[in-house]
């Protein structure tokens, strides 16, 4: 499966909370692009996902992420 959290959703959530993605990237020492890739399930870096989830209010179970970092589709096709 492809993406679990669209880029726009990540951006909207960070704007809602007043947490710029650049700030998250600085905290983690990674790029904004890497944050998008992790949240979209393209990078199986669990500690980065966990940090982003905590800061933006998302949780792995809500996103359909399993413990091994494999992403599953959050929004089923109609």
Secondary structure, 3 states (H helix, E strand, C coil): CCCCCCHHHHHHHHHHHCCCHHHHHHHHCCCHHHHHHHHCCCCCCHHHHHHHHHHHCCCHHHHCCCCCCCCCCCCCCC
